[in-house]
């Protein structure tokens, strides 16, 4: 049972790292520094395109993982 929890934590960490990486991958180059500098073009791209894309992917994955009872 402890091994089962360990794999869940490891997979959650991998999901977090890959999700963070996916926020900065796209047609336009974006860095975390640009977000911290409050570059308005970067923030617009982040809020309009990248963040909704990630949330849609995560919601779809969660929906597909639910087995109908």
Sine and cosine of phi, psi and omega as CSV:
sin_phi,cos_phi,sin_psi,cos_psi,sin_omega,cos_omega
0.00,0.00,-0.61,0.79,0.02,-1.00
-0.92,0.40,-0.60,0.80,0.02,-1.00
-0.90,0.44,-0.58,0.81,0.02,-1.00
-0.90,0.44,-0.66,0.75,0.03,-1.00
-0.93,0.36,-0.57,0.82,0.00,-1.00
-0.90,0.44,-0.68,0.73,0.01,-1.00
-0.92,0.39,-0.56,0.83,0.06,-1.00
-0.90,0.43,-0.68,0.73,0.01,-1.00
-0.91,0.40,-0.67,0.74,0.01,-1.00
-0.90,0.44,-0.70,0.71,0.01,-1.00
-0.92,0.40,-0.59,0.81,0.05,-1.00
-0.91,0.41,-0.63,0.78,0.05,-1.00
-0.91,0.41,-0.65,0.76,0.04,-1.00
-0.90,0.44,-0.67,0.74,0.05,-1.00
-0.87,0.49,-0.67,0.74,0.01,-1.00
-0.90,0.44,-0.70,0.71,0.00,-1.00
-0.91,0.42,-0.73,0.68,-0.02,-1.00
-0.93,0.38,-0.57,0.82,0.05,-1.00
-0.91,0.41,-0.67,0.74,0.04,-1.00
-0.90,0.44,-0.67,0.74,0.03,-1.00
-0.89,0.45,-0.62,0.78,-0.05,-1.00
-0.92,0.38,-0.39,0.92,0.04,-1.00
-0.92,0.39,-0.40,0.92,-0.08,-1.00
-0.95,-0.32,0.17,0.99,0.03,-1.00
-0.96,-0.29,0.79,-0.62,0.02,-1.00
0.05,-1.00,-0.21,-0.98,-0.04,-1.00
-0.91,0.41,-0.70,0.71,0.03,-1.00
-1.00,-0.09,0.65,-0.76,0.04,-1.00
-0.95,0.32,0.71,-0.70,0.00,-1.00
-0.66,-0.75,0.67,-0.74,0.04,-1.00
-0.85,-0.53,0.40,-0.92,0.08,-1.00
-0.88,0.48,-0.49,0.87,0.01,-1.00
-0.89,0.46,-0.61,0.79,0.01,-1.00
-0.91,0.42,-0.58,0.81,0.07,-1.00
-0.93,0.38,-0.64,0.77,0.00,-1.00
-0.95,0.32,-0.47,0.88,0.06,-1.00
-0.98,0.22,-0.14,0.99,-0.02,-1.00
0.90,0.44,0.71,0.70,0.13,-0.99
-0.95,0.30,0.89,-0.45,-0.16,-0.99
-0.90,0.43,-0.58,0.81,0.04,-1.00
-0.90,0.44,-0.68,0.74,0.01,-1.00
-0.92,0.40,-0.66,0.75,0.01,-1.00
-0.91,0.42,-0.65,0.76,0.05,-1.00
-0.88,0.48,-0.72,0.69,0.01,-1.00
-0.89,0.46,-0.66,0.75,-0.02,-1.00
-0.89,0.45,-0.74,0.68,-0.09,-1.00
-0.99,0.17,-0.49,0.87,-0.06,-1.00
-1.00,-0.01,-0.55,0.84,-0.13,-0.99
-0.91,-0.42,-0.83,0.56,-0.19,-0.98
-0.96,0.29,-0.73,0.69,-0.04,-1.00
-0.92,0.40,-0.72,0.69,0.07,-1.00
-0.88,0.47,-0.57,0.82,0.04,-1.00
-0.88,0.47,-0.72,0.70,0.00,-1.00
-0.90,0.43,-0.69,0.72,-0.01,-1.00
-0.90,0.43,-0.61,0.79,0.04,-1.00
-0.91,0.42,-0.66,0.75,0.02,-1.00
-0.90,0.43,-0.69,0.73,0.00,-1.00
-0.92,0.40,-0.67,0.75,0.02,-1.00
-0.91,0.41,-0.63,0.78,0.04,-1.00
-0.90,0.43,-0.69,0.72,0.03,-1.00
-0.89,0.46,-0.66,0.75,0.03,-1.00
-0.91,0.40,-0.64,0.77,0.02,-1.00
-0.91,0.42,-0.62,0.78,0.01,-1.00
-0.95,0.31,-0.38,0.92,-0.04,-1.00
-0.99,0.12,-0.20,0.98,-0.01,-1.00
-0.99,0.14,0.84,-0.54,0.00,-1.00
-1.00,0.00,0.80,-0.61,-0.01,-1.00
-0.90,0.44,0.70,-0.72,-0.04,-1.00
-0.99,-0.11,0.00,0.00,0.00,0.00
